[in-house]
Amino acid sequence: MTIASLRRSPQYLPRPLAKRAYSLPSRRTLVTVSPEHAKVTVGIRREDPSRIWERRCPVTPDEVAQLVQHLDVNVLIQDCDRRVFPVDQFIKAGAKLHPTLEPAHIVVGIKETPLNELITSPIYAPGLRSGPSTPRTHLMFSHTTKGQPYNMELLSRFLGSQENPLLPRLIDYELLVGEDGKRTVGFGWFAGVAGVLESLSALAHAHLELGVASPFLHTPRPHTHPSIPSLRSSLRSIGQDIADNGTPKALGPFVIGLTGSGKVTQGCLSILDELPIVNVAVKDLPGLVSNPDTDLHKIYLVHALPEDYLTRSDGGQYSRDDYYKNPAMYHSDFDTKVAPYLTLFLNGVGWLPSFPRLMTNEQLATALTRAAEVGRARFGTIGDISCDVEGGLEFLPRASTLSDPFFKHRPSSLPSHLPSVTIMSVDILPSSLPLDASQHFCGVLMPYLRALIDEYRGRPGSREHLEALNVATVARNGELQGKHRGLAAPVEKWQASRAAEVASKAGAAETSLRKKRVLMLGSGMVAGPAVQEICKRSDVEIVVAGNVRSETEALTRKYSNAKAAYLDVHDVAEMARLIQNADVVISLLPVPFHPAVAELCIQHHKHLVTASYISPAMRALHERAQSADVLLLNEIGLDPGIDHCSALSLLAQLKRDNKRVISFTSFCGGLPAPDCADVPLGYKFSWSPRGVLSAALNGARFKLDGKETEITGENLLQEYFPDIPISHVLKLEGLANRDSLPYAETYELGKLENLQTVLRGTLRYPGFSDLMHAFKVIGLLDTETSIQLRDWRDLARMSLEKRIGEQIGNDRRSFLSALSTVMTIQRAESALSALDWLGLTPENVPCNTPSAISLKPQAPIELFTSVLAHKLRYNPGERDMVVLSHEVVAQPSLSSIDSATEVHTSRLVAYGNSEASAMARCVGLPVAFAALEVLYGGVQMRGVHGPTDRSLYGAVLDGLQGAGLEMKESVSKGPGMERVTTINLNVTAAIRLRSPPVKGLLLNFPALMLTVGTRCKVGERTSLGRGTGGVLIPDSLAAVRRRFLSNRIASKDGAGDEDRVPGALTEPGTEAAAIEADLFFKVTLLAERESLDDLDAALVVFAGCTMSCGSSTAAKASRV
């Protein structure tokens, strides 16, 4: 409920309009409201007195002055002598001291409010001074959003047994994000800056114990300087001393190691810039440290990324997507590759229980042993800025404090001959920079605070910031909000624990109700988000069964209501046993296994949920499933899945509004985020590239602008849609996706003959289709042939040899010449550039190509898959993106055919985050929401179905909205995108690549043909006719060109036979020549009107023929 709506509650409405059960006085007395009561009041809280180093403040005195003087806001502040800003500065700015902040509508602080100071009672609305009328709002880092047990009591204070509009609202700063999904309010950067300084100080102390005084002995501790510029100046002086005098020879080269890529790491890198830093790679560390001539007047920094120290247990290389999909398959080699060479280690990377540790206790022993062999004082000091106790660094036993920032530690398992390590692990590092941190925090917080103030006044505030505040709201009106509803389980757990403490064991009733059971078969990429969502329900337990124990255990170990089980899918008896003990089965196995699982579900009367398309084998089980009272639910991932749910919801609303659907267009795609897409194809693979490559060979059927179209697999990449206008920001192209026509029936759009468009497609960034088609023409997508490869640089050449049946010289020039025989020279050069980047061309310098090559002959597509999986993988810190868009053109059912149409759009744009990729969330979460809806009896369908039941797709969409994956809908007037899409498709079909065998007339045109009426020597070639390329034109239009030019030349005074263009088929002055001349004049006018580069481009547009032209000409031609 918004503040504006609260102000319209029964206290403010005439009696006949009041519907809520509030007691109203029989008579209303008008009172004069004092100016103070008419204002919104903001309270600035003091921090918990037990946090002695917490000196930060969420609002600065300067901003208080702005609130009081310009926004007419009352500001109250609690007295605190420890705060970075003296209270007198706030009073001078216009604030008033108040011991409890009880009159405040909005209460702001940094950390959690102490329970004994939390005010949950309602407050008078601005403008009133009697009667409780509106809830308060508390803003803080509540540390409740991950279900932290120690703060569930705090969260419970904001919740009621039923909806209560007067309970306060809780907003957590940690959840405030911008449009890019990144946090906007936080202190991570400051933690990095402070962590470096505290770690250098600890290092200098450790070196003193070794009898060496290093320059860092003078490193300032963060709290000893008033601001960061002052700290920078001090550290810069140390850096100058090192540049002038060097570091102690006894310590050898001074090497700092850093991990992570987030705000913490960026803060580290920023402050380290004050030193004479030289960046080095992990592979260079042994040589750097062992070289006696290494310059000691430098500080060497190695920023180690996951690919530098993580490897698969089977010997495979690191892949970001594979790592997040199968973390248990990886182990860290940080103890051997990085740690032994470091003087100081700064850890800025986080850790989750299901992922491999950066270093275990055993690996610490390995690192220290090797460090002793490398040289003195190696890996003796660690600054763990991430401060995950017993986490990524298993030997980190506790957090330290600013009063005692570092300590010595040795795990019990560490051999006695190895030294202890010095550890800095302060968990409130930003508090040591209170001035800078507070000023930054206040600056990013104020737009949200102003939006809240406007909301209390009932005024329209910043929509962007109000929406962000809603997303960041954990609790409101006594209820958990959005995706935070899952916190009900830890709150209930805390309440149960509290009740158990109070109640005697004899009087405590035992819970005998059996939990509901879910069986998940498979532990792949999408399993994580699904397991996490299901485990939020305390009354549900899940068994994850798979054939990789480490994967299933990693998925389940952090949840009390999840178990792992080993299962070989070929062990039918064990699978049957697991299914028999479940209430609902989720199959994430490969598609071919689904029918067998469904058979067992029917046999044991259990419901089944999958994310895959309904196969013929699955559809054949429909009647048997119905007879067994079993639901076999399919197509509930992303595409298919969310696309079905959102489309059906939109179409149902149009039907209720008595609207008739004219056209339905839907596009969906999983892509790299724009900032991660600067690679060939503009694409990265979050799963096996083989599926993407195979999809490029499929045919498609659809209806577009009244015409049914079928595209064969051979032509799919040529007849694409160059510009899908679904975003004002993203430029996207589209490929038709399989057979769209059956969806007219599936979505109940009406008879196909009455629809203008039924089209489903896949989204890609521009250039994908052209380049993928070039790869196809070269033979890289061939599945029938095989080649024996010895060097990756031979892959493209050998594939092309198989395609054209001729040998190609093993040099770049010969390869380019061969490419020019199967495509235009411009396309050849573009393809060659991409192949160079992939490391697949002759004379290419090998760089980051897959190391292993199969000794057996393989199909080119298999080899190409290996290259793409390696080169186009997601790197650490990179995000993927999911874009889904529906467009439905509709008009009132009873209107005339000339009535204005409405364009209804429904769109989702989601980005991956540190916890999961966008694709994993968009597939795994719908599966989880659907399984839970079936589990709780909310779906009555039986048999084989997709998510077509309203109760099901409604529940899934509600769950997605709570998870931040909401479809955004809009309506506009006019025609839909089908008109633009149609034009683009036709032009693309005209300007496609040319594959052998070539039929038609291949000409290298004289330059004479570029400008009508200009004479030149016969045989001169245009720039478009290099090599064996040229312009392919139907015979009739080629004749038109020759005849027209012949007529123009012959008509000139003095022109004779020697000036005639060879090949003219009609005599000048004849009727046929006049017709041809008229035809060609139209082409000429088209070229002039559209400012096309040459007549060839005009001829392409005019005739729809294949041509060779530069990108600028093609772009202009496509606009026509």
N, C-alpha and C positions, 0 to 999 in steps of 0.2 A: 504494500500500500504506500503510495507516495505521500509526501507531506501535504501536497495540495489537496489530495483526496481526504486526508485527515481533517483539514480545515473545513471541509464540506460535510463532516460527520454530524450527527444529530444535534450536537450543541450549537451548530450554526445554521440549521435548517428550520424552516417553519414546521410546526407540529405535524401537518398532514404528510410531509415528505419523510419524516424520520422513521426508519425501519429497524434500527439497531436497538437492543434492549438496554438503553441507558435511562436512568431516572431523570426526569426533567422537572424543574420547578413549575408550579402552576402559573406563575407570573414572572415575566422577565423585566428586570430593572436595568435601565441604561445607566452605565457608569462612565466616568471620565477616566481614560486610561493614561497613566503617566508615560512620558517619553521613554523611560527606562524599560517599562514593561512592553513597549511596542517594538523593542529591538530584539534581534536574535543575539543570544549570548554564547560566546565560545569560552571554554575553560581550558587552561593549560595546566596539566597535572604535574606534580613532582614525581620523580621516579622512586621506586622502592628504596626506602632508606637502607635496606640491607645490601644494596648494590653500591658499594662505596665509590667505585670508579665510574659510575654512570653519570656523566656530567652533561650529556647531550640534551638538546631541547628541540621539539618539533617546530616551533615558531620563533623567529627572531624578534627582537624589539623593533627593528625597522618595519617588519611586516605587521606587527601589532599596531604601529602608528597608522599604517595604511588601512587596516581593518576599522580602526576607531574613527579616523578623520575622514576617510573617503567612502567607506562602505557602511558607515553608521552602525557598527556592531559593538556590543558590549564585550569586553574581554576581561575575564577573571583569571587570576593566577595564584597558585599555592606558593607559599613562601618556601624557599630552599636556598641555603647558603652554599651548596655544593655545585649548583648549576653554573654552566660556563658563562652565562650572562647574569650579572648581578640583578637582583629583583628591582633595584632602584631604576635601572634602565627601562624596565617594563612599565613601571609606574609613570615615569617621565613620558613614555610613549602613549599613555592613556589607559593602561590596564589598572584594575583594582585588585587588591589582595582579598582572598577569600579562603577560609580554612578547609572547606569541603567541596567547593564548586557545585553545590546543590542547585543554584539557579541556572546552571549552564544547560543549553540545549545540545551543544556539541562539546565533547570532552576529548582532548588530544593528548597523547603521551608517546613515549618511545616503546618501552617494554610493557609486559603485562601489568595490569592494575592489580595491586595487592587485594586479595578477596575482602579484607576488612575495610577497604576504601572504595569498593565498587558500588556505584549508585545505580540502581535499576528501576527506581520509581519514575513515573511519568512526570512531565514538566508542563507548566502553562504554555500554551501556544503563544507565539509573539503577538502582542496586541491584547492579551487577556491577563487578568491577575486573580482569577478565581477558577476553581474546578480543574482537575487533571484532564489534560486534553491531548497530549501528543507525546510520543516516546522520545527518549534521548538517543543520541548516536555516540558511540565510543569508537575511536580510531587508535589502533596500537598494533605492534607485532605480537599477536596473541599466542603464537606457538600452539595452536590447537588444530590447524588445518591438516596435519598428518596423523591426527588421532593421538597426539602425545598424551600418555596416561596421566602425567603429573599436572596437566592443565584441563582435564575433562571436567573438574569441578567448576573452574572458571567458565567454561563453555555452557555448562548446565544452568548457570545463573541467567543466561539469555534465553532459555528454553522453557516452555510451559507444557502442561499435559494436553492442552489444546490451543488453537490459535488465539492469541491475545494481542490485539493491536497496540497495547500500551507497554509491552515489554521492550527494552531498548534494542537498538540495532548495533551489531558488531561488524566493523569493517577492518579487514586485515591488510596492512600496507603491502605485505608480501605478495598479495594477489592483484595489485594494481598493475595493469599491463597496457601497452600501447596497441595500435592497430597491427603491429608486426608480431604481437604475442610476447614481446620481451618486457621484463619488469621495468617499471618507470621510477619506482621509489625504493631505494635500498642503499646499503653501505658497503657493498662488496669491494669496490675500487679502493676505498679507504682502508679496508682490512688488508689489502695487498700492500699498500704503502707502509702502513704501520708494521706489518709482518716482516717486511724486509729489514727495517731498522732494528726491530727487536731481535731478529735472527743474527744480524751482523754484530750487535752488541754481545749476544750470547757466544758467538764465534770468537770474538776477541778475548772474552774471559776464558774460554777453553784453550786458546793458544797461550795465554799467560800461564796456565797450569802446565803446559809443555815447555815453559821457559822461553817463549818467544813473544815479543811485543809487536803486534801488527798495527798497521795504520788504522784499522777499524776499532782500535781501543778508544778512539775519540768519537765513535759513532753516537750521535744524539739519540736518546730514547724519545719516542714521539711526544709523550706528555710533557717533556721538559722545554719544549719550544711553543710559542703562542700560535704558530700557523705552519702550514706546509711550505710556503715560500722560504720561511726561516730555516726549516729542516733541509730543504733542497740546497740552500746556500752552504750550510754546514757540511753536507755530504759532498757537495761539489769541491769544497776545499780539500777533503780527504782524497777525492779523485785526482785533484791536481798534484797532491803530495805523491800519490802513486805514480802518476805520469812522470814526475820529476825524479823520484828516488827509487821507485819500484817497490815490490813486496819482498818480504824476507826470503833470502835464498833457501833458508832451512825448510821453508814450507813448499818450495817448488812453485810451479805455475798455479795461480789462484783461479780455481774453476768453480763457478756457481751453476748448479743444476736447477731447472725450473720445470714444473709440470702444470698442465691445465691450459684452458683457452678462454675462460670466462672473465668476468669483471675483476675477480681477485687477481688473476694472472696479469690482466692489463694494468692494474695498479702496481704490481711488482715491476713490470717492465718500465713503467713511467718513472718511478723513483730511481731505478738502476741506471737510467739514462744519464744521471749525474756523474757516473763513474766512467773511466776510459774503457768502455765495453768493446770486446771483439766477439762476434757471434761465431760459434763453431757447431759442427754437426756431430752427432753421436759417433759416427764411424771414425771421426778424426781424433777422438779422445785419447786412445792409446799412444798415438804418435805425438800428440801435443804434450802429454805429461812426461813421456820418456825422453823427449828431445832436450838435451842440455842447453841448446841455444834458444829455447823458447823465450820470448821477450817477457820479462817480469815487470815491465812498466804498463802492462795491460791487465784487465780483469776479463777472463774468458767466460762467456755465458753459453750454456747449451740448453736450449728450450726443447725438451724431449716430449714428443707427441706419441700417442698410442702406437702408431705404426713403427715407432723406433724400438719399442720394448715388448709389445704384445705379439705372440705367435700362437697359431693353432696347435693343439696337442698332437695332431697328426702330421705336423711339419709344414702345414700350409701357411700362407702369408695372411697378414691382418687385412680384414675388410670391415669397414665400419658397420655396414648393414648386417653382415654376418655376425659380427661381434655382438650387436644388440639383440640379434635373433638367437644366437647360441653362445652366450657368455661363458657357459661352463666348458665349452670346447677350447677356451683360450687360457694361457698362463703367461705370467709376466717374467721377463728376463731382465728386469731393471737391475737386479742384484749383480748381474755379471756384465751387462752392456754399458751401464751408466754409473751406478753408485760407486764402484771402487775408485773412480777417477775424480770424484768431487771433493772440493774443500768445504763447500756448504751446499746443502740440499734444501730447496724451498718447495714444499708440496702444496700446489693449488688445485688439485683435482679431487673431486668428490668420490664417494663410493657407496654402492648399495650391496646388500648381503648376497644377492644372486650373482654378483660379478667377481672376477678374480681380484685378489688383493694386489696392490702394487708391490708389496713385500711382506712375506710371512716372517715369523720368528726364525724359522730355519734359513730363510733367504738372507736375513740380517747377518747370521753367522757366515754365510758364504761371502757376502759383500765385504764384511770386515776382514775376513781372511785374505781375500784378493786385494783389498785396500792396503793391507800391511805389506804385500808384495810390491805394490805399485810405488809406494813412497810414504813419507811421514805425513801425519795429520790428514789422511784421506778418510772421508765419510765419518768424521767424528762429530759433526754438528748438523742438526736437522731442525728446520723451521716448518712445522706442520700447520700452515695457515688454515687449511680446511678443517683441522681439529676434529676428525672423526675418531673418537676413542675406540680402540681395538678394531678399527675399520680398515681403510686402505693400507695403512701401516699397522700391522697386527700388534707390534710391540709398543704402540702408544698407549700407556696405561691410564692416562687422565689428562684433563685440561689443566693448564696452569693459569695463574692470575697476573694482573698487571703489577701487583705487589711483589710477586715472586715469579717472574716470567719464564724462567728456564730451570731445568733440573737434569740430573744425571740418572740414567736408567739402564738396566741390563735385564732382559727376560731371564727367567729361571733356566730356560733351555740353552742359554748362551754359554759356550765352553769357557772355562775359567781363564784360559790364556788370552782371550780376546777382550778388548777394552769396552767400557761402557760408552754410551753415546749421550751427548748433550742435546736435549730436546726443548725447543720453544713451542708451546702449544696454547697460547692465550686464546680464549674463546670470545672475548669482547674487544678485539683489537680496534675497531672504529671508535670505541669510547676514549681511546688515548689521543684522538684527534678531534676533540669535541667542537672546536670552533669551526673548522673547515667542514666537518661532517654535518653539523647543524645547519650551516648556511646552505650547503648543497641540498640537504633534505628539505629544508623550508622552501627553497626555490621550486623543487619539483612537486611539493605537496600543495602549495597555495592554489593552483587552478582547481584541484579537487575540493579544497576547503571552500572556495568561493562558490562552486557549484552546489555544495551542501547548504550553504547559507541561502542561496537563491531558492533552493527547494523548500526550506523552512518558511520562506516568505511567500511561497506559492507563485513564484515567478519562474518563467522559463530560463533555465540555466544552460550551460554548455552541454549539448547532447552527448558529445564525445566523452566528457568527463563523468556525466551522470551514468552513462552506460557502463563505463569502467568501474564506477563505484558499486553499481548493482552486481557486477561480476565478482567484485571483491567483498561483497557482503556475505558473511558466514551465517549469520542468524538475523531474523527480522520477524516481528509480530509473534515472537515465541516459537518460531519454526526455523529449522535449518533450510538454507536456500540453495537452489540449483544443484551443482555437482557436490555440494557439501552435505547433501542428505545422507550420504554414506557414512557420515560421522555419527549417525544415530547408534551404530553398532558399538564404537568405543565408549560413547556416553552411557549406553545401557550397560556395558561391561563395567564401567566405573560405578554406576549406580548399584549394580548387583554386588560388586565388591564391597561397596559401602554398607549395603544392607547386610551382607554376610558378616561384616565386622561388628555391626550393632546387634544383630540377632544371635542368639545362642545356637550352638550346633544342634541341640535337641529340638529347638523350635523352628529351625530352618527347613523349609520344604524342599525336598529333592526334585529336581527337574527330570521328569521321566519321559517327556515328549521326545520322540525321535526326530532328529534333524532331517530336513529334506536333503536328498543326495543327487549330486550331478557328477556324471562321468565324462571327462574330456579325453578323447582319443587323439593323441598327437600333441607335440610340444614345440611347434614351429613359431614363425615370426609373430603371428597375431595372438598367440596364446597368452602372452604376458598381460596385456590390457584386459583380456577377458577374465583371466583368473583373478586379477586384482579387483575387478568390479564385482564378481560373484562373491568373493571373500568379504566384501563389505557387509553382507547379510549374515548376522550371527546365527540365524536359524538354518543356515545352509552349509553343508560341507561338500567339498569337491575332491575327487580323485583324478589326478592327471596321469594318464598311462601312456607310455612310449617306450621305444627300444633304446633310448640313450638315457641311462640313469642320471647322469650328471645334469642333463637338461631338465628332466622332470623334478629332480630334487632342488635345483636352483629356482624353479618356478614356485615351489610350494613351501620351502623352508621358512620363509618369513611370515607365514600365515598359520594361525593356530587351527583353522578349520579347513586346511588343505593337506592332502597326502599325495605322495608319489607312489606309482606302481610300475613295475616292469611289464612290458607286453610286446611279444612278437606277434605282428598282425596275422601271421600264418598259424598261430596257435588258437584255433577256433574255440577249443574248450575253455581256455583262460579268458578269452574275450567274452564268451557267453556268460561265464561266471561274473565278470565285472558288470556286464550289462544287466544281469538279473538282479544285482544288488543296488542298481541306480533307479532314480525316478525319471531323470531326463538324461539323454546321451548327446554330447556335442562331438561331432566328428570333424577334426581338422586334418584328417589323413588325405593323401592324394585322391583325386576324384575316382579312379578305378576301384578303390576299396569301399566307396560309399554303399553300393548295392548290397555287398555282403554284410556290412554292418546293419543296414536296413532290414535285411532278412532276419537277423538275430533279434533286432528290436521288435519286429512283428511277432516272432516266436515267443518272446518274453513279455509282450505287451508294454513296451517302453517307448516313449516319444523320442524322436531324433531331430537334431538341428544341425544343418550344415550351411556353409557360405557359398557353395558351388552351384553352378547352373544345373537345372534338372536334366539329367541324361535320359536317353530312351530306356535304359535298363532300370533307372529309378522310377520313371513314369509308369512302367509296366507293373509296379507294385501297388498302384493306387487302390484297386478294389480290395486286395488282400489286407492292406493297412486299414481301410475303412471297416472291414469285417472284424478286425482285431481291436477296433477302437483306438487306433494308434495314429498319431500325427507324424508324418515325415516332412519336416519343414526345411526347405532349401532356399537358396538365393537370398541370404540375409547377411551379406557382407557390405561392401561398398558398391561395386558394380559387377554383379547384381547385388542389391540390398538396399542401401540408403536411397539409391536412385528410384527403386520401386516405391519405397515408403513415402518419400517426399512427393513423387509424381501422383500417387494415388490420393494422398491427402489434398493436394492442390486441385486435382480433378473432381474430388468429392465435393469440395467447397463450390466449385463452378456449377456442378450439377444442382446443389442446393439453391444456388442463386439463379437457377433456370437459364444457364448459359449453354450455348451449343459450341462444341469444339470444332474449329476449322483446321487447325494445324497443331501438331505436337513435335517439338524438336528437343533433343536431349544430348548433351555432350558431357563427358567425364574423363578425367585424366589424372594420373599420378606423375608429378614432375619434380625436378629439383626446384627449390626456391630460386627466384630470379637472380639472387646474388651468388648462387652456386652453379649456374647453368652455362658458364662461359667455356664450353667444351664442344667438340664435334657432336652433332645431332641435338645439342641443347638438351641432353638427356643423361640421367644417371640411373643406375639399376639398384633397386632395393630388393630385388629377387633375381632369379636366374634370367639372363638375357635371352635364353633360348625361347622362352614364352613370347617375348616381344618380337623376336625375329620370326617365329612361326606365325604370329598374328599378321605379320606383313605379307604373308602368302595366302591369307584367307580372302574369299570373295565376300560380296555384300549386296544386299537388296534393300531398297527404300523407295519412298514416294516423296517427290520434292516439287513443290509448286505445280501440282496437278499431274505430274509425269512419273510413272513407275520406272525405276532405273535399276539395272543389275550390273555390277562391276565384277569382273572375274578377278581371281587372285593374281593373275598375271598383270593386271592393270591397276590394282588398288592403290599403289604408291604414286601412280601418275595422275589419277583422277581424284585428287584430294581437294579440300576446301582451304584455300590459302589464308582466309581471314575470317575467323569466327568472332563476331562482334558481341562478346559476352562480358567484356571488361573494358573500362576506360583506362586501365593501367597496363594490363597484360596484352601483348600481341600474341595470338594463338592461331594455329591452323588445326584442321580436323581431318580425320579419316573415318569413313563410314564403318560402323561396327556390326558385322555379321548381318543377319536378316532382321530388319526392323519391322517388316509388315505384320507379323503375328501380334505385335503389341497393340494394334488397333483393337483386337479382341481382348487381349489381356487387360488393358486399361479401360475397356468399354468406351472407346472413343466414338463408336458408331461405325457404320459401314465404310469400308475402305474407299469405295467409289465416291463417297460424299466428303472425303477429307482431302485437303490440298497437300498436306505434308505429314508424313510419319517417318521420322529420321532419328536414329541413335548413332552417336559417333564417339570417337576417342580423340582427346586433345593432345597436341604436341606444340612445342615452340616452333616458329617459322624456320624452314630449312630442313626439318627432320625428314619429310617425305622425299624431297629431291635427293638428299644425300643418301638416304636408305635405298632409294631406287638405283642410284649410281652403284652402291655396293652390290645390289642385286644383279645389275647388268654385268658387273665385273665377275660375278660368280660366287661371291662370298656367302650367299644364302642358299647355295646348291645343297640339296640333301641326297642326291642320287650318285654323284661322283665322289671319288676319294683321292686324296693326295698324301704323299709321304713327305712330311715337312722336317727339315733339319735346322732351319733358322727362321724366326718369325718374319724377317724381312723378305722372305720368299713367298709369303702367304698370298698377297694380292697378285703377284706376277703368275704364280702357278695356278691360281684359281682362274685368272683370265685366259691362260693357255688352254685350260680344259674347256673353257667356254667357246673360244674361237678356233680351237683345233690347230693352232700354230705355236711354235716356240717363240719366245720373246727374249731378247738379250737381257742379261742380268745387269742392266745399268738404268739410271733414271731416265735418260733421253729415250731409250728404246721403249721403256714402259709407258712414258707419256705418249709416244707415237702410237703405241698399240691401243691405249685408252681412247685416242682420238678416232679410232676406227669404229668404236661402238657408242660414242656419244660426242656431243659437240665439244669443241676445244675449251670453251668456257667451263662446261660441266666437268671436263677432264681435269682442268687445273684446280677446280674446287675440290673434286674428289681426291686428287693427289695431295693437296694440302692437308685434308683430314687424315688420309692414310699415313702421311709423314708424322702427324701428331701421335697416331696410334702405333708408330714404329713398324709399319708393315711394307715399306717400299725399299727397293734396291738402293744401296749406298747410304741408307739411313744410319745415323749414329744411334746405337741401342740406348734406350733410356726408359727405365721402369717398365719393361715388358715382362710378361710372365716368365718365370725361370725355367719351368719344366715344359718339355715338348714330348708328346706321346710318340713312342717308337713305332706304333702301328699306324697304318693308313687310316685317315679319318675324312669324313665329309667336311668340306670347307665351312659349313655352317657351325659345326662342332668346334672347330679351331677358332673361328671368329667369335663364338660365344665366350671362349676362354679369355680372349684378348679384351673384349668389352667388359666382362666381369671384373677384370683386373684394372683396366685403365679408366673406366667410367664408374667407379665405385664412389660411394660417399666418403669423404674424408672427415676426420674428427671436427666437430663443431659445425658441420654443414647440415642444413635442414632440407627435408623434402616438403612437398606441398601437394595437396589434393584440391582439385577444382571440379565442382559438379554444378551444372546449370540446366534447368528445364525452361523451355519457353512454350507457352500454350496461347495460341491465338483463338479468341472466342468472341461470340456476339450473342445478344439476346435471342432466345429460341424463336420468338414470334416476330422478330424484326424483319424488315425487307432486306433483300440482298445487298442494297446500297448502304445499309446502316454502318456506322463507324465501328470498326473492330477494336477490341481491347487486347493488349499483349500482357499476359501474366507471366512473370518470371519468378523462379525460386532458385536460389544459388547458395552454395557453400564453398568457402575457401578456408582451408585448414593447413596449418604449418606443424611440422614435427617439433618436438621439444626435447629436453635432456632426458626425459623419462621414456619416451617412445616416439617412433616415427609417426607422421600423419597417416600413412597407409596402415600401419599396425593398429592405430586407434580406430580408424574408419572401417576396418574390417572386424577387429576383435570386439569392439564395444557393441555393435548391433547384434552380434552373435550372443553376447552375454545378456543383453536386455531381452532379446527374444526368448532365450532359454529360461530366464527368470519368469517371464510372463507365462510361458507354458507351464513351468514348475508350479506356479501359484494358481493354476487353473483358470487363467484369464483368456485362454484361446480354446474355442469349442470346435474348430475345424478338425477333420480327420481325413486321412488319406495323404496323398502326395500334393503338396502345395508350395507356392511362394508366399511372400508376406502380403497377401491380398486382403486379409481380414482387417477390418477397421480397428478392432480392439488390439490387434497385434501391431500394425504399423503405427498406430497412435501411441502405444506404449514405448515403442522403439524411438520414435521422434522425441517424446518427452524425455527419455533417458539421454538422448544425444544432446538435447538442449541443456540439460543439467551438466553435461560434460563439456560444454562450450563448443559443441558441434551443431549449432542451430542453422537451419536453412533460412535465409533472408528472402522475403517475398516483396514484390513490387508490382504495380500496374501502370500501364501507359496506354495511350491511344495511338492507333495507326497500324500499319502492316508490321509483320514480324521479320525476323532475320532471314527467312527463306528466300526473299528476293535477292538480297546480297549474296547469300550462299549459292544460289543458282548461277548468278553471273560469274562468280569466282570459279565455280566448278567447270563451267563451259570454257572459260579462258584457260584454265589449267589444262584441260584436256587438249586444248589447241597448242599449248607451249610445252609439251612433254618431251622427255628424253627419247632418243631414237635408239632402238635395239636391233641388232642384226637378226635375220636377213633384211636388208633395206630394199623396199620396193618404191618405184616412182622415178622421177627425174632428178638426179643429183647434179647441181650446177655450181661452179665457181664463177659468180657473176662478174662481168666487167664493171669497173667503177662507173662507167656510163650509166648503169642502171640505178645508181643511188640518187641521181637528180634527173628528172625528166627533162629531155631537151638538151642536156649537156653532152657534148661529143668527147670521146676519148679513144685511145687506141684499143682495137679489139684485142682481147686477151689479158688486159690488166685485171688484177684480182683485188677483191675487196679484203678488208681485214677480217671479214667473216669467213673467208675461204682458205684458211691456212691448212696445211697438211692434206689429209684426205677428207676433212670436214666440208662444210658448206651449208647450203640452204636447200632443204627438201621441199619442193613445191609440186602440187598436182600438175600433170601434163597440160591441162587446159589453161590454167593460169600462167604457166610458163610460156605457153604460146601467146597468151594475151600480152604478156610483157614484151616478148620479142616483136610481135606484130605492131604493138602500139609504138614502140621505140622506132621501128622501121618506118612507120607512117610519119612520125614526127621528123625524122631525119630526111626522108625523101621529100617532104613538103618544103624544106628550106631551099631558098634560091641557090642554084649551083650544085645541089646535092646530087650525087650520082650513085651508080651501083657500088662504087668502092666504099661509100659511106653506109651502106645497108648493113644492118645487124645480121650476122649469119643465122640461119634457121627460121627466118620469117616464113610462115606458111600461107599467107594470103598476100595478094598484091595491094599496094597502096591505092586508096581511092575506092575500093570495093565496099559493098554494103557490110560484109563480114568484118572488114577492117574497121569500119565506122563503129560497129557495135562493140568490138573489142576496145577501141579507143575510148568510148564512153565509159565502159566498165573500169578501165584503168585510170581515167580521169577522176572517178569517184574515190578510188584508192588514194590518189594523189591529194585530193582535197581533205580526205580523212587524216592523212599524215600532217598536212599543214595546220589543220584545225586543232589537232591534239598535240602538236609540237613533238611528234615522234621523231626519233633520231634518224630514221631512214625509211625508205619505202618498204623494205623487207618487213619491218614491224607492222606497218599499215596493212601490208598484204596478209600477215598472219591474222590480224584482227578481222580483216574483211573476209578472208577465205576459211579461217579455222584450220590452217595447215600447220605442219611441223616446221620449225625454223631454228636457226642458231642465232642468238642475240645476246648482248651484254645484259647485265642485271638491270641497269637503268632503263634500257629499252623495254625489257620485259615488264618492269614495274609500270611504265607508262601505258604499255599495251593492256595490262590487266585492269587499269582504271577505266579504259574504254569499255 
